[in-house]
């Protein structure tokens, strides 16, 4: 077989291999509806504030963190996010659709917004103005059965 044909076949094979690897990297891994993202850093259980058994819990947005940052609640608990800081914030779930976000225009200093979580799981959230899904102003709520 002539050299130029072998070179073209090798190049075509390489292109197909790269495309296959790219497709595998983009797809494949799906996260559950309440996981809040599988690529989040691990948080030790001791860092979660246990608020199970309460019907209502408050998480404060302080410049620039959530307090408590990690909380465990019972299903059906209403979580009230209150902006006690000087800056506007928002509360956005890491996994789109996990809960209704609290937008910046409704979460100015002094404002509050509520979220009620009835499905057990982990709900990661963050402020898009002062953090990302993995660092900065971010938190998690674990809903127990």
Secondary structure, 3 states (H helix, E strand, C coil): CCHHHHHHHHHHHHHHHHHHHHHHHHCCCCCCCCCCCCCCCCCCHHHCEECCCCCEEEEEEECCEEECCEEEEECCEEEEEEECCCCCCCEEECCCCCCCCECHHHCCCCCEEEEEECCCEEEEEEEEEEECCCCEEEEEEEEEC
